């Protein structure tokens, strides 16, 4: 019997078009969780990373719809994290 169910996805490289998928995985920023784990406030993170406080507020609240590679690099270097840690799958 042939199943129309989508195959399990193990990682981002396994995502392929399938009729059951009507969208790609939506992501959001994980900055708020990272800062809580490191016990760092937004103002201190802004100072450490050399980024404007208002930008970090938008990223933390997931109100930013785009992020430059330079900003990602500054965040990762300043907070000593991998770029993949900065994103998570959006909870619906």
Secondary structure, 3 states (H helix, E strand, C coil): CCCCCCCCCCCHHHCCCCCCCCCCCCEEECHHHHHHHHCCCHHHHHHHHCCCHHHHHHHHCCCCCCCCHHHHHHHHHHHCCCHHHHEEECCC
